[in-house]
Amino acid sequence: MPPCFNDGCDETHNPQLRSWVEDANGHADFPIQNLPLGLFRPRGAEPQPGIAIGDHILSIHALVDAGLVEGDALVAGRAAGQGPALNSLLALGAPHRRALRAAVSRLLAEGAPQRPELLHKAADCELLLPAHVGDYTDFYAGIHHALNVGRLFRPDHPLLPNYKWVPIGYHGRSSSLRPSGAPVRRPHGQRKLPDEPVPTFGPARHLDFELELGVWIGPGNQLGQPLAMDAAEGSIAGYGLLNDWSARDLQSWEYQPLGPFLAKSFHTTVSPWIITPEALAPFRQPQQPRSAEDPQPLPYLLSESDQRNGALGVALEVLLLTDAMRQSGLAPQRITASHTENLYWTPAQLVAHHASNGCNLCAGDLLGTGTISSAEPAGYGSLLEITAAGREPLALSSGERRRFLEDGDEVTLCARASRDGFVSIGFGPCRAVVTPACREWEPL
Ligand code: MN
């Protein structure tokens, strides 16, 4: 086994490790080195906790019922079965997650007794949101996104003076979070473009996506008790992908002075598998150094170990498939390739800042990082940036052009972590198709 860049690597990361679940070996997203947590519904049955392995899902219920786990792994397995989602398991924290991971890795490894009765075919199951999300907060930590959007409105000083001091965020809407696959309906709202004298009400005309990482909260903190940086790191239960759908024509009219509201609360798509910090241990990397003129983070946001390996090395992509492309048999077109190294704050800094005023974070809460654009146009994480607010349409393989999203467009976010000497893991898709606005808008 190669030396691990970070602490926390063990036998479960061994690149030689293979599974008796044949389709897991060489699987793009879910080889035996990943083992993400999720909530699935087998056809005609109740939702239950599971672990993705290749094109299959291991039932944690079946694992516990068969008496195949003990100790902390058994505690974790039982917690996963409490309640309608994985909140109780997430609340346990790293030692229990690690014990469950080690036990499942041993059980699924090549050479272990084969137990196909523990598995479901993923294609026969529905994937649900993995947790009941009490609160969802969206940050703005992608510095190139902040610069690009800032330049559209303030060419001379794109970043506001607070940006490099304080992680910017807003409280989002948890009730409209949906798992990958659920269609997103074009919202209605007050739209007013700069050249229009008064707003009108109707379907959004500038519908956009945002490429973001989701951060799932585990143990959290008590009200009034902030989290130090080390504890903030330990409060993260895992990661996913998040598409913060945004109606730009609603947003530009409503956002001042209190920030985003109905332009974003109509729908947020989340990838259903929680990629654990344990699975990502080989793919940690140093936080990008700040330039000499940037301020150092204030002490409550600064930790040596977080700066050394608190960032993630995850490559990100956005694929677009239009109705016309679908009908012509064309493949989805990659319109963005970015990377998590474009985040100005680490996930632990976002968590520590969120709790710094004593706000209690709870198991199953979800944070979005903010749109993760790279410095180059090929890595812009929203159409607002790719098309310069619609001024420079994007050319598609079908001959179509896009300023913003049309009905029938399908947006897929993808993420992949790789490092020499380790088996790559993926996050699974975060995908949704845009459906037409309500034909006749009738207030109820
Ligand atoms: Mn966002």
Residues whose N, C-alpha, C, O or C-beta is under 5 A from the ligand:
A	BS01	MN	D138 F139 E210 D244 G370 T371
